Amino acid sequence: IERLVIPGNITSIGKNAFAGCNNIDSLTMGDYVMSIGEGAFLYCSSLTSVTIPVGVTSIGSYAFADCAELTAVMIGGSAARATRSAESTVTIGSGAFSNCTNLTQVVIGDNVIIHANAVIGSDGFGFAPLEDGTWKKIEHTGNVIIEDDVEIGANVCVDKSQMGSTIIRKGAKIDNLCQIAH
């Protein structure tokens, strides 16, 4: 299997469902997937990017662990399930993305809860004035690190930094509608 498409009528990907499938490099999940089981894509070493549907509420422990080539994970982006309730959360299990050494823009620790519509790793607000009076956007090449046991409320935005890391420390609790940046 090189290109894996999970059909739209599937709601759950079971424990170790595709573990060790080293040839999967492309993964598309149907809009109605709600949970990704423990170790579901463990050791899928060729997998480079994953878009997780907006309806997913649970990502099991070690679900994508040891996916050494994984460089991008996006949660959400599907219009079909954009009506998800504001009370929904995404719970990411222990070690879900462990040993994904190329996944550097957002690092998420264990036992992290991210509520609906939170944005993690967006560009910070940085502009430089030009001589003609216009503004030029400054590139933000930093990342976001969310340590263990953090809870992030609904509609929170955690911006990546211009350089270095925006760090949410272990055990932090962030209320709804907050912006974190530096």
C-alpha positions as a Markdown table, in Angstrom:
| # | Residue | x | y | z |
|---|---|---|---|---|
| 1 | Ile | 0.0 | 0.0 | 0.0 |
| 2 | Glu | 1.5 | 3.4 | -1.0 |
| 3 | Arg | -1.6 | 5.6 | -1.0 |
| 4 | Leu | -4.1 | 4.8 | 1.7 |
| 5 | Val | -7.6 | 6.3 | 1.6 |
| 6 | Ile | -9.9 | 5.6 | 4.5 |
| 7 | Pro | -13.5 | 5.6 | 3.1 |
| 8 | Gly | -16.0 | 8.2 | 4.2 |
| 9 | Asn | -18.2 | 5.7 | 6.0 |
| 10 | Ile | -15.5 | 4.6 | 8.4 |
| 11 | Thr | -15.8 | 6.2 | 11.9 |
| 12 | Ser | -12.9 | 4.5 | 13.7 |
| 13 | Ile | -9.5 | 3.3 | 12.9 |
| 14 | Gly | -8.7 | 0.4 | 15.3 |
| 15 | Lys | -5.7 | -0.4 | 17.4 |
| 16 | Asn | -2.6 | -1.3 | 15.3 |
| 17 | Ala | -4.7 | -1.2 | 12.2 |
| 18 | Phe | -1.9 | -0.2 | 9.8 |
| 19 | Ala | 1.1 | -0.7 | 12.1 |
| 20 | Gly | 4.2 | -1.5 | 10.3 |
| 21 | Cys | 2.9 | -0.7 | 6.8 |
| 22 | Asn | 6.3 | 0.9 | 5.8 |
| 23 | Asn | 5.2 | 1.7 | 2.2 |
| 24 | Ile | 2.3 | 4.1 | 3.1 |
| 25 | Asp | 3.4 | 7.6 | 2.1 |
| 26 | Ser | 0.1 | 9.2 | 1.6 |
| 27 | Leu | -2.9 | 9.1 | 4.0 |
| 28 | Thr | -6.4 | 10.5 | 3.4 |
| 29 | Met | -9.1 | 9.9 | 6.0 |
| 30 | Gly | -12.8 | 10.1 | 5.4 |
| 31 | Asp | -14.7 | 13.0 | 7.0 |
| 32 | Tyr | -16.5 | 10.8 | 9.5 |
| 33 | Val | -13.5 | 9.3 | 11.2 |
| 34 | Met | -13.9 | 10.1 | 14.9 |
| 35 | Ser | -11.2 | 8.1 | 16.6 |
| 36 | Ile | -7.7 | 6.8 | 15.7 |
| 37 | Gly | -6.7 | 3.8 | 17.8 |
| 38 | Glu | -3.6 | 3.1 | 19.8 |
| 39 | Gly | -0.7 | 2.3 | 17.5 |
| 40 | Ala | -2.9 | 2.7 | 14.4 |
| 41 | Phe | 0.0 | 3.9 | 12.1 |
| 42 | Leu | 2.9 | 2.9 | 14.3 |
| 43 | Tyr | 6.1 | 2.3 | 12.3 |
| 44 | Cys | 4.7 | 3.7 | 9.1 |
| 45 | Ser | 8.1 | 5.0 | 8.3 |
| 46 | Ser | 7.4 | 6.4 | 4.8 |
| 47 | Leu | 4.4 | 8.5 | 5.9 |
| 48 | Thr | 5.2 | 12.1 | 5.2 |
| 49 | Ser | 2.0 | 14.1 | 6.0 |
| 50 | Val | -1.4 | 13.5 | 7.6 |
| 51 | Thr | -4.6 | 15.5 | 7.6 |
| 52 | Ile | -6.8 | 14.4 | 10.5 |
| 53 | Pro | -10.5 | 15.2 | 9.9 |
| 54 | Val | -12.1 | 17.8 | 12.1 |
| 55 | Gly | -14.5 | 15.2 | 13.6 |
| 56 | Val | -11.7 | 13.2 | 15.3 |
| 57 | Thr | -11.9 | 13.5 | 19.1 |
| 58 | Ser | -9.4 | 10.9 | 20.1 |
| 59 | Ile | -5.9 | 10.0 | 18.9 |
| 60 | Gly | -4.6 | 6.9 | 20.7 |
| 61 | Ser | -1.3 | 6.4 | 22.4 |
| 62 | Tyr | 1.5 | 5.8 | 19.9 |
| 63 | Ala | -0.9 | 6.3 | 17.0 |
| 64 | Phe | 1.8 | 7.8 | 14.7 |
| 65 | Ala | 4.9 | 6.9 | 16.8 |
| 66 | Asp | 8.1 | 6.1 | 14.8 |
| 67 | Cys | 6.8 | 7.6 | 11.6 |
| 68 | Ala | 10.3 | 8.9 | 10.9 |
| 69 | Glu | 9.5 | 10.8 | 7.7 |
| 70 | Leu | 6.4 | 12.6 | 9.1 |
| 71 | Thr | 6.9 | 16.3 | 8.6 |
| 72 | Ala | 3.3 | 17.7 | 8.8 |
| 73 | Val | 0.2 | 17.0 | 10.8 |
| 74 | Met | -3.0 | 19.1 | 10.3 |
| 75 | Ile | -6.1 | 18.6 | 12.5 |
| 76 | Gly | -9.2 | 19.8 | 10.8 |
| 77 | Gly | -9.8 | 21.5 | 7.4 |
| 78 | Ser | -12.8 | 19.4 | 6.2 |
| 79 | Ala | -15.9 | 21.4 | 5.3 |
| 80 | Ala | -18.1 | 18.3 | 5.7 |
| 81 | Arg | -17.7 | 18.2 | 9.5 |
| 82 | Ala | -17.1 | 21.9 | 10.2 |
| 83 | Thr | -20.3 | 21.9 | 12.3 |
| 84 | Arg | -18.5 | 20.2 | 15.2 |
| 85 | Ser | -19.8 | 21.4 | 18.5 |
| 86 | Ala | -17.8 | 23.9 | 20.6 |
| 87 | Glu | -17.8 | 21.4 | 23.5 |
| 88 | Ser | -15.8 | 18.9 | 21.4 |
| 89 | Thr | -12.2 | 18.2 | 22.4 |
| 90 | Val | -9.3 | 16.3 | 20.8 |
| 91 | Thr | -7.5 | 14.1 | 23.3 |
| 92 | Ile | -4.0 | 13.0 | 22.2 |
| 93 | Gly | -2.7 | 9.9 | 23.9 |
| 94 | Ser | 0.7 | 9.2 | 25.4 |
| 95 | Gly | 3.5 | 9.1 | 22.8 |
| 96 | Ala | 1.0 | 9.6 | 19.9 |
| 97 | Phe | 3.8 | 11.3 | 17.8 |
| 98 | Ser | 6.9 | 10.0 | 19.6 |
| 99 | Asn | 10.1 | 9.6 | 17.5 |
| 100 | Cys | 8.6 | 11.6 | 14.7 |
| 101 | Thr | 12.0 | 13.4 | 14.4 |
| 102 | Asn | 11.1 | 15.5 | 11.4 |
| 103 | Leu | 7.9 | 16.9 | 12.9 |
| 104 | Thr | 9.3 | 20.1 | 14.3 |
| 105 | Gln | 6.7 | 23.0 | 13.9 |
| 106 | Val | 4.5 | 21.8 | 16.8 |
| 107 | Val | 5.6 | 19.5 | 19.6 |
| 108 | Ile | 2.8 | 18.1 | 21.7 |
| 109 | Gly | 3.5 | 16.3 | 25.0 |
| 110 | Asp | 1.5 | 13.6 | 26.7 |
| 111 | Asn | -2.0 | 13.9 | 28.1 |
| 112 | Val | -2.8 | 17.2 | 26.3 |
| 113 | Ile | -6.4 | 18.3 | 25.7 |
| 114 | Ile | -7.0 | 20.7 | 22.9 |
| 115 | His | -10.6 | 22.0 | 22.7 |
| 116 | Ala | -12.5 | 22.9 | 19.5 |
| 117 | Asn | -11.3 | 25.5 | 17.1 |
| 118 | Ala | -7.9 | 26.0 | 18.8 |
| 119 | Val | -5.1 | 27.0 | 16.4 |
| 120 | Ile | -1.6 | 25.8 | 17.3 |
| 121 | Gly | 1.5 | 27.0 | 15.4 |
| 122 | Ser | 0.1 | 29.8 | 13.3 |
| 123 | Asp | 2.4 | 32.7 | 12.3 |
| 124 | Gly | 3.0 | 35.3 | 14.9 |
| 125 | Phe | 2.0 | 39.0 | 14.3 |
| 126 | Gly | 5.2 | 40.4 | 12.8 |
| 127 | Phe | 5.6 | 43.2 | 10.3 |
| 128 | Ala | 8.4 | 45.6 | 9.4 |
| 129 | Pro | 7.7 | 49.1 | 8.0 |
| 130 | Leu | 9.1 | 49.8 | 4.5 |
| 131 | Glu | 10.3 | 53.2 | 3.3 |
| 132 | Asp | 7.2 | 53.7 | 1.1 |
| 133 | Gly | 4.9 | 53.4 | 4.2 |
| 134 | Thr | 3.8 | 49.9 | 3.5 |
| 135 | Trp | 4.4 | 46.9 | 5.7 |
| 136 | Lys | 6.3 | 43.6 | 5.0 |
| 137 | Lys | 5.4 | 40.4 | 6.8 |
| 138 | Ile | 8.3 | 39.0 | 8.8 |
| 139 | Glu | 8.7 | 35.2 | 8.4 |
| 140 | His | 8.2 | 33.2 | 11.6 |
| 141 | Thr | 10.5 | 30.1 | 11.6 |
| 142 | Gly | 10.1 | 29.1 | 15.2 |
| 143 | Asn | 7.8 | 26.5 | 16.6 |
| 144 | Val | 5.4 | 25.7 | 19.5 |
| 145 | Ile | 6.1 | 23.3 | 22.3 |
| 146 | Ile | 3.2 | 22.1 | 24.4 |
| 147 | Glu | 4.5 | 20.2 | 27.4 |
| 148 | Asp | 2.7 | 17.3 | 29.3 |
| 149 | Asp | -0.7 | 17.6 | 31.1 |
| 150 | Val | -1.8 | 20.9 | 29.3 |
| 151 | Glu | -5.4 | 21.8 | 28.6 |
| 152 | Ile | -6.0 | 24.4 | 25.9 |
| 153 | Gly | -9.5 | 26.0 | 25.7 |
| 154 | Ala | -11.8 | 26.5 | 22.7 |
| 155 | Asn | -10.7 | 29.2 | 20.2 |
| 156 | Val | -7.3 | 29.6 | 21.7 |
| 157 | Cys | -4.5 | 30.7 | 19.3 |
| 158 | Val | -0.9 | 29.7 | 20.1 |
| 159 | Asp | 1.5 | 31.5 | 17.6 |
| 160 | Lys | 4.9 | 30.1 | 16.6 |
| 161 | Ser | 7.7 | 32.5 | 17.3 |
| 162 | Gln | 9.8 | 34.5 | 14.8 |
| 163 | Met | 12.8 | 32.6 | 16.2 |
| 164 | Gly | 13.0 | 30.0 | 18.9 |
| 165 | Ser | 10.0 | 28.4 | 20.6 |
| 166 | Thr | 6.7 | 29.4 | 22.1 |
| 167 | Ile | 6.5 | 27.1 | 25.1 |
| 168 | Ile | 3.4 | 26.1 | 27.0 |
| 169 | Arg | 4.7 | 24.7 | 30.3 |
| 170 | Lys | 3.7 | 21.4 | 31.9 |
| 171 | Gly | 0.3 | 21.5 | 33.6 |
| 172 | Ala | -0.8 | 24.8 | 32.1 |
| 173 | Lys | -4.5 | 25.5 | 31.7 |
| 174 | Ile | -5.5 | 28.1 | 29.2 |
| 175 | Asp | -9.1 | 29.4 | 29.1 |
| 176 | Asn | -11.2 | 29.9 | 26.0 |
| 177 | Leu | -10.5 | 32.8 | 23.6 |
| 178 | Cys | -6.9 | 33.5 | 24.6 |
| 179 | Gln | -3.9 | 34.2 | 22.4 |
| 180 | Ile | -0.4 | 33.1 | 23.4 |
| 181 | Ala | 2.5 | 34.6 | 21.5 |
| 182 | His | 5.9 | 36.3 | 22.1 |
